[in-house]
Amino acid sequence: MTARTNEGTSQASEGTQIGRFDCHIAVVPSLGLGDSLIYLIVANNLAQAGYRVTMLSNHLAHFADWLPNIDVLPFPEPGETHVLCDVYDLVLSDCGSIVTSIPQDPAQLAQRFVFVGTLRVKPDYIQDHTQRVLQRLGAVKADLLRCVAACAGPIRVIDDASLSMVDQAVAFCRTKLAIQQAAPEVGFRVPQAFIPRRYARRVMLHPTSYNVKKNWPHDKYLRLARRLQQQGFDPQFVLSPKERAEWAPRFEAEFAVPQFANARELAAYLYESGYVIGNDSGVGHLASALGVPVLTIYRKRRDGFCWRPGWGDNEVVRPSLSLGAIKRAWMTFLSVSRVQRAFNKLVAKHEVAV
């Protein structure tokens, strides 16, 4: 017989108490950095609610000392992924994570993993795990985990395309996980050695993304960097190790292109920078989560752009005209001057004068 005592604690027979921290939840995002940060909102809110949480992410594994509220581990080897459900009480997984790479029918996977998704979730992936948790873990833990066990489905719980994924993740925590005090913070505790926006005139430009159709032309980035330099800013370019061979020669003759061994080193550099300008990509999300103002160059003239950087006060610049039938036409209608004006608008929010 199980009775509710106080929030986060259930009482079993003979007075034994088990709390939420005795419930160990793993969160497995998809592979992208931006997606990982959205799931980090979920993980941090679960931890704030008292659960013991482990985040499995190759990107975020480098931030173990920045995330004191949760444990952070890299992805397991593919052959070990199936045992995650034996290690943790519940595993929340994105529908495009390492979990779905297991060669198994989605309906069978959904019997063991709680699938949530930033995109539409197929019906086969949605299953209520309440009875499985009760049978496996007993009534006490089943009581404490009941909302998590039944949360499978999309993270987007509000039918409003104008809401950012950050807002949707917070709403998911409140409505599906019953965490009424859910907040957008990811839980970073940046070491005191780093000073926020120490180099306020340093502007990091990120000219790439995982999808080339999102990329504003590199020659326009160069022209923008020259204009920013004339305004008194210090433009620099940020590239991943895989991108350097192709992209660094286009910029390094005129501008700094610092190297970073991992996402944590990048984060520290972004944290001390004044601004970030880039395509729709994980770098913008990371900077935004760290409190750095971001200008995102976005190819579509009209849509909600729910994947914009959703922390802090940012700006999005779009083409003056969009011709959907001509895939690369947006680049023509998004001029350097238009992006510069949008950046100056962003600066006006954060500085008395440019």
MITOR-224816 format. One line per field, with one value per residue (C-alpha): residue in three letters; chain; x, y, z. Coordinates in steps of 0.25 Angstrom, whole numbers, padded with zeros to 4 digits. Example, Ala and Ser with C-alpha at 12.3 -4.5 7.8 and 13.67 -1.06 7.14 Angstrom:
2
aa <- c(ALA / SER)
ch <- c(A / A)
c1 <- c(0049 / 0055)
c2 <- c(-0018 / -0004)
c3 <- c(0031 / 0029)
END
This chain:
354
aa <- c(MET / THR / ALA / ARG / THR / ASN / GLU / GLY / THR / SER / GLN / ALA / SER / GLU / GLY / THR / GLN / ILE / GLY / ARG / PHE / ASP / CYS / HIS / ILE / ALA / VAL / VAL / PRO / SER / LEU / GLY / LEU / GLY / ASP / SER / LEU / ILE / TYR / LEU / ILE / VAL / ALA / ASN / ASN / LEU / ALA / GLN / ALA / GLY / TYR / ARG / VAL / THR / MET / LEU / SER / ASN / HIS / LEU / ALA / HIS / PHE / ALA / ASP / TRP / LEU / PRO / ASN / ILE / ASP / VAL / LEU / PRO / PHE / PRO / GLU / PRO / GLY / GLU / THR / HIS / VAL / LEU / CYS / ASP / VAL / TYR / ASP / LEU / VAL / LEU / SER / ASP / CYS / GLY / SER / ILE / VAL / THR / SER / ILE / PRO / GLN / ASP / PRO / ALA / GLN / LEU / ALA / GLN / ARG / PHE / VAL / PHE / VAL / GLY / THR / LEU / ARG / VAL / LYS / PRO / ASP / TYR / ILE / GLN / ASP / HIS / THR / GLN / ARG / VAL / LEU / GLN / ARG / LEU / GLY / ALA / VAL / LYS / ALA / ASP / LEU / LEU / ARG / CYS / VAL / ALA / ALA / CYS / ALA / GLY / PRO / ILE / ARG / VAL / ILE / ASP / ASP / ALA / SER / LEU / SER / MET / VAL / ASP / GLN / ALA / VAL / ALA / PHE / CYS / ARG / THR / LYS / LEU / ALA / ILE / GLN / GLN / ALA / ALA / PRO / GLU / VAL / GLY / PHE / ARG / VAL / PRO / GLN / ALA / PHE / ILE / PRO / ARG / ARG / TYR / ALA / ARG / ARG / VAL / MET / LEU / HIS / PRO / THR / SER / TYR / ASN / VAL / LYS / LYS / ASN / TRP / PRO / HIS / ASP / LYS / TYR / LEU / ARG / LEU / ALA / ARG / ARG / LEU / GLN / GLN / GLN / GLY / PHE / ASP / PRO / GLN / PHE / VAL / LEU / SER / PRO / LYS / GLU / ARG / ALA / GLU / TRP / ALA / PRO / ARG / PHE / GLU / ALA / GLU / PHE / ALA / VAL / PRO / GLN / PHE / ALA / ASN / ALA / ARG / GLU / LEU / ALA / ALA / TYR / LEU / TYR / GLU / SER / GLY / TYR / VAL / ILE / GLY / ASN / ASP / SER / GLY / VAL / GLY / HIS / LEU / ALA / SER / ALA / LEU / GLY / VAL / PRO / VAL / LEU / THR / ILE / TYR / ARG / LYS / ARG / ARG / ASP / GLY / PHE / CYS / TRP / ARG / PRO / GLY / TRP / GLY / ASP / ASN / GLU / VAL / VAL / ARG / PRO / SER / LEU / SER / LEU / GLY / ALA / ILE / LYS / ARG / ALA / TRP / MET / THR / PHE / LEU / SER / VAL / SER / ARG / VAL / GLN / ARG / ALA / PHE / ASN / LYS / LEU / VAL / ALA / LYS / HIS / GLU / VAL / ALA / VAL)
ch <- c(A / A / A / A / A / A / A / A / A / A / A / A / A / A / A / A / A / A / A / A / A / A / A / A / A / A / A / A / A / A / A / A / A / A / A / A / A / A / A / A / A / A / A / A / A / A / A / A / A / A / A / A / A / A / A / A / A / A / A / A / A / A / A / A / A / A / A / A / A / A / A / A / A / A / A / A / A / A / A / A / A / A / A / A / A / A / A / A / A / A / A / A / A / A / A / A / A / A / A / A / A / A / A / A / A / A / A / A / A / A / A / A / A / A / A / A / A / A / A / A / A / A / A / A / A / A / A / A / A / A / A / A / A / A / A / A / A / A / A / A / A / A / A / A / A / A / A / A / A / A / A / A / A / A / A / A / A / A / A / A / A / A / A / A / A / A / A / A / A / A / A / A / A / A / A / A / A / A / A / A / A / A / A / A / A / A / A / A / A / A / A / A / A / A / A / A / A / A / A / A / A / A / A / A / A / A / A / A / A / A / A / A / A / A / A / A / A / A / A / A / A / A / A / A / A / A / A / A / A / A / A / A / A / A / A / A / A / A / A / A / A / A / A / A / A / A / A / A / A / A / A / A / A / A / A / A / A / A / A / A / A / A / A / A / A / A / A / A / A / A / A / A / A / A / A / A / A / A / A / A / A / A / A / A / A / A / A / A / A / A / A / A / A / A / A / A / A / A / A / A / A / A / A / A / A / A / A / A / A / A / A / A / A / A / A / A / A / A / A / A / A / A / A / A / A / A / A / A / A / A / A / A / A / A / A / A / A / A / A / A / A / A / A / A / A / A / A / A / A / A / A / A / A / A)
c1 <- c(0000 / 0006 / 0002 / 0006 / 0013 / 0019 / 0023 / 0034 / 0033 / 0025 / 0023 / 0024 / 0020 / 0026 / 0030 / 0040 / 0041 / 0046 / 0048 / 0049 / 0064 / 0063 / 0057 / 0068 / 0064 / 0072 / 0070 / 0075 / 0074 / 0077 / 0091 / 0090 / 0095 / 0083 / 0074 / 0083 / 0081 / 0065 / 0066 / 0075 / 0063 / 0055 / 0067 / 0069 / 0055 / 0054 / 0066 / 0060 / 0048 / 0056 / 0059 / 0073 / 0076 / 0087 / 0088 / 0094 / 0101 / 0114 / 0113 / 0109 / 0118 / 0129 / 0121 / 0120 / 0126 / 0117 / 0104 / 0104 / 0090 / 0091 / 0101 / 0106 / 0111 / 0115 / 0106 / 0109 / 0114 / 0103 / 0104 / 0101 / 0089 / 0079 / 0083 / 0080 / 0066 / 0073 / 0082 / 0071 / 0057 / 0052 / 0059 / 0053 / 0059 / 0057 / 0051 / 0064 / 0074 / 0084 / 0073 / 0065 / 0077 / 0075 / 0071 / 0057 / 0043 / 0038 / 0027 / 0036 / 0046 / 0034 / 0031 / 0044 / 0047 / 0039 / 0039 / 0038 / 0041 / 0044 / 0037 / 0024 / 0024 / 0019 / 0008 / 0017 / 0026 / 0015 / 0012 / 0008 / 0019 / 0011 / 0008 / 0022 / 0028 / 0018 / 0022 / 0037 / 0039 / 0027 / 0016 / 0025 / 0033 / 0022 / 0015 / 0027 / 0029 / 0015 / 0016 / 0029 / 0024 / 0012 / 0019 / 0022 / 0019 / 0023 / 0030 / 0022 / 0009 / 0004 / -0002 / 0005 / 0016 / 0021 / 0026 / 0041 / 0045 / 0050 / 0036 / 0030 / 0040 / 0036 / 0021 / 0024 / 0030 / 0018 / 0007 / 0013 / 0023 / 0014 / 0026 / 0019 / 0031 / 0038 / 0048 / 0056 / 0069 / 0078 / 0086 / 0100 / 0108 / 0120 / 0133 / 0136 / 0149 / 0140 / 0134 / 0121 / 0123 / 0136 / 0140 / 0127 / 0132 / 0136 / 0126 / 0126 / 0121 / 0117 / 0115 / 0112 / 0101 / 0098 / 0089 / 0096 / 0082 / 0082 / 0096 / 0097 / 0108 / 0122 / 0126 / 0114 / 0119 / 0133 / 0127 / 0119 / 0131 / 0138 / 0127 / 0126 / 0141 / 0139 / 0129 / 0139 / 0135 / 0145 / 0139 / 0144 / 0139 / 0135 / 0137 / 0136 / 0149 / 0142 / 0139 / 0153 / 0159 / 0149 / 0144 / 0156 / 0164 / 0152 / 0154 / 0167 / 0175 / 0167 / 0160 / 0163 / 0158 / 0160 / 0161 / 0153 / 0155 / 0141 / 0128 / 0132 / 0144 / 0135 / 0124 / 0135 / 0139 / 0125 / 0121 / 0132 / 0128 / 0119 / 0110 / 0108 / 0103 / 0100 / 0091 / 0081 / 0090 / 0094 / 0105 / 0094 / 0086 / 0098 / 0101 / 0087 / 0087 / 0099 / 0093 / 0100 / 0091 / 0089 / 0086 / 0081 / 0081 / 0068 / 0065 / 0049 / 0042 / 0030 / 0028 / 0028 / 0043 / 0041 / 0055 / 0061 / 0070 / 0060 / 0068 / 0070 / 0067 / 0071 / 0068 / 0065 / 0067 / 0060 / 0060 / 0052 / 0046 / 0044 / 0042 / 0039 / 0040 / 0055 / 0062 / 0074 / 0067 / 0066 / 0081 / 0079 / 0069 / 0076 / 0087 / 0099 / 0092 / 0080 / 0088 / 0096 / 0083 / 0078 / 0091 / 0091 / 0076 / 0081 / 0093 / 0084 / 0077 / 0089 / 0098 / 0095 / 0102 / 0108)
c2 <- c(0000 / 0013 / 0027 / 0041 / 0048 / 0061 / 0065 / 0056 / 0046 / 0033 / 0024 / 0009 / -0001 / 0000 / 0015 / 0013 / 0026 / 0026 / 0040 / 0045 / 0044 / 0029 / 0029 / 0029 / 0035 / 0036 / 0046 / 0043 / 0054 / 0053 / 0056 / 0071 / 0081 / 0090 / 0078 / 0073 / 0087 / 0086 / 0073 / 0078 / 0087 / 0075 / 0068 / 0080 / 0082 / 0067 / 0069 / 0082 / 0074 / 0064 / 0053 / 0047 / 0050 / 0045 / 0052 / 0044 / 0053 / 0053 / 0068 / 0071 / 0060 / 0071 / 0080 / 0070 / 0081 / 0091 / 0083 / 0080 / 0077 / 0064 / 0054 / 0055 / 0043 / 0041 / 0032 / 0017 / 0008 / 0004 / -0011 / -0006 / 0003 / -0007 / -0009 / 0005 / 0001 / -0009 / 0002 / 0013 / 0013 / 0020 / 0025 / 0037 / 0037 / 0046 / 0038 / 0041 / 0037 / 0026 / 0018 / 0017 / 0012 / -0001 / -0011 / -0014 / -0011 / 0003 / -0003 / -0012 / -0001 / 0007 / -0004 / -0001 / 0014 / 0026 / 0033 / 0048 / 0057 / 0071 / 0067 / 0059 / 0046 / 0034 / 0026 / 0014 / 0021 / 0026 / 0017 / 0018 / 0012 / 0012 / -0002 / -0006 / 0003 / -0003 / -0017 / -0015 / -0005 / -0006 / 0003 / 0013 / 0017 / 0015 / 0026 / 0036 / 0033 / 0033 / 0046 / 0042 / 0028 / 0034 / 0046 / 0039 / 0048 / 0061 / 0072 / 0082 / 0082 / 0096 / 0098 / 0111 / 0112 / 0125 / 0119 / 0115 / 0101 / 0106 / 0111 / 0097 / 0090 / 0098 / 0095 / 0080 / 0080 / 0087 / 0080 / 0066 / 0064 / 0073 / 0081 / 0094 / 0102 / 0098 / 0108 / 0110 / 0109 / 0098 / 0098 / 0102 / 0107 / 0114 / 0114 / 0128 / 0129 / 0132 / 0146 / 0148 / 0156 / 0161 / 0164 / 0172 / 0176 / 0162 / 0156 / 0142 / 0138 / 0124 / 0122 / 0108 / 0098 / 0083 / 0087 / 0094 / 0100 / 0108 / 0115 / 0129 / 0131 / 0132 / 0144 / 0151 / 0147 / 0153 / 0166 / 0167 / 0164 / 0176 / 0185 / 0181 / 0183 / 0197 / 0199 / 0196 / 0181 / 0170 / 0159 / 0145 / 0132 / 0119 / 0106 / 0092 / 0083 / 0076 / 0089 / 0095 / 0089 / 0094 / 0107 / 0113 / 0117 / 0126 / 0135 / 0133 / 0143 / 0154 / 0150 / 0141 / 0126 / 0121 / 0106 / 0098 / 0084 / 0082 / 0088 / 0093 / 0100 / 0107 / 0110 / 0117 / 0126 / 0129 / 0132 / 0143 / 0149 / 0160 / 0155 / 0143 / 0144 / 0131 / 0122 / 0113 / 0104 / 0098 / 0109 / 0120 / 0111 / 0109 / 0124 / 0128 / 0118 / 0124 / 0138 / 0143 / 0152 / 0144 / 0149 / 0137 / 0138 / 0130 / 0126 / 0127 / 0140 / 0135 / 0124 / 0123 / 0118 / 0111 / 0106 / 0120 / 0122 / 0123 / 0128 / 0143 / 0155 / 0151 / 0155 / 0148 / 0154 / 0148 / 0151 / 0163 / 0153 / 0138 / 0130 / 0116 / 0110 / 0115 / 0108 / 0118 / 0130 / 0135 / 0137 / 0148 / 0155 / 0155 / 0166 / 0169 / 0183 / 0176 / 0167 / 0179 / 0187 / 0175 / 0174 / 0188 / 0186 / 0175 / 0184 / 0195 / 0186 / 0183 / 0195 / 0210 / 0213 / 0205)
c3 <- c(0000 / -0004 / 0001 / -0003 / 0008 / 0003 / -0011 / -0017 / -0006 / -0005 / 0008 / 0006 / 0017 / 0031 / 0029 / 0018 / 0010 / -0004 / -0011 / -0025 / -0024 / -0023 / -0037 / -0047 / -0061 / -0074 / -0085 / -0098 / -0109 / -0124 / -0129 / -0132 / -0122 / -0123 / -0120 / -0108 / -0102 / -0103 / -0096 / -0086 / -0082 / -0079 / -0072 / -0063 / -0059 / -0055 / -0047 / -0040 / -0037 / -0029 / -0039 / -0041 / -0056 / -0065 / -0079 / -0090 / -0101 / -0107 / -0108 / -0094 / -0088 / -0088 / -0079 / -0067 / -0058 / -0063 / -0060 / -0045 / -0045 / -0054 / -0058 / -0072 / -0080 / -0095 / -0103 / -0100 / -0111 / -0121 / -0116 / -0102 / -0105 / -0102 / -0088 / -0084 / -0079 / -0070 / -0064 / -0062 / -0056 / -0069 / -0081 / -0089 / -0103 / -0115 / -0127 / -0135 / -0125 / -0123 / -0118 / -0131 / -0138 / -0131 / -0142 / -0135 / -0139 / -0134 / -0126 / -0119 / -0115 / -0110 / -0100 / -0093 / -0096 / -0094 / -0107 / -0108 / -0120 / -0124 / -0138 / -0140 / -0133 / -0140 / -0133 / -0132 / -0123 / -0113 / -0101 / -0087 / -0078 / -0065 / -0064 / -0068 / -0057 / -0047 / -0050 / -0051 / -0040 / -0030 / -0026 / -0019 / -0030 / -0040 / -0032 / -0033 / -0047 / -0052 / -0060 / -0067 / -0070 / -0078 / -0085 / -0098 / -0110 / -0116 / -0108 / -0115 / -0106 / -0110 / -0124 / -0127 / -0138 / -0133 / -0119 / -0119 / -0116 / -0102 / -0099 / -0104 / -0095 / -0083 / -0086 / -0088 / -0074 / -0068 / -0075 / -0077 / -0066 / -0056 / -0052 / -0049 / -0046 / -0059 / -0065 / -0078 / -0071 / -0076 / -0063 / -0067 / -0056 / -0063 / -0055 / -0049 / -0057 / -0069 / -0069 / -0077 / -0090 / -0085 / -0099 / -0103 / -0117 / -0121 / -0131 / -0134 / -0148 / -0151 / -0166 / -0167 / -0162 / -0164 / -0176 / -0187 / -0192 / -0179 / -0181 / -0185 / -0196 / -0190 / -0198 / -0191 / -0178 / -0182 / -0186 / -0173 / -0165 / -0172 / -0169 / -0154 / -0153 / -0159 / -0148 / -0137 / -0135 / -0134 / -0144 / -0143 / -0150 / -0142 / -0149 / -0145 / -0146 / -0158 / -0165 / -0164 / -0176 / -0185 / -0179 / -0171 / -0184 / -0188 / -0175 / -0168 / -0177 / -0171 / -0159 / -0147 / -0147 / -0134 / -0131 / -0121 / -0116 / -0112 / -0109 / -0095 / -0101 / -0111 / -0100 / -0092 / -0103 / -0107 / -0093 / -0093 / -0106 / -0109 / -0120 / -0129 / -0144 / -0151 / -0159 / -0152 / -0145 / -0131 / -0129 / -0128 / -0118 / -0109 / -0109 / -0106 / -0095 / -0089 / -0090 / -0102 / -0112 / -0125 / -0139 / -0147 / -0162 / -0167 / -0181 / -0180 / -0181 / -0173 / -0163 / -0148 / -0148 / -0135 / -0135 / -0134 / -0122 / -0110 / -0098 / -0096 / -0105 / -0119 / -0134 / -0147 / -0160 / -0172 / -0187 / -0193 / -0203 / -0203 / -0215 / -0211 / -0225 / -0226 / -0214 / -0214 / -0217 / -0203 / -0203 / -0213 / -0205 / -0192 / -0194 / -0185 / -0182 / -0177 / -0168 / -0163 / -0160 / -0152 / -0145 / -0141 / -0136 / -0127 / -0122 / -0119 / -0109 / -0101 / -0103 / -0101 / -0114 / -0126)
END
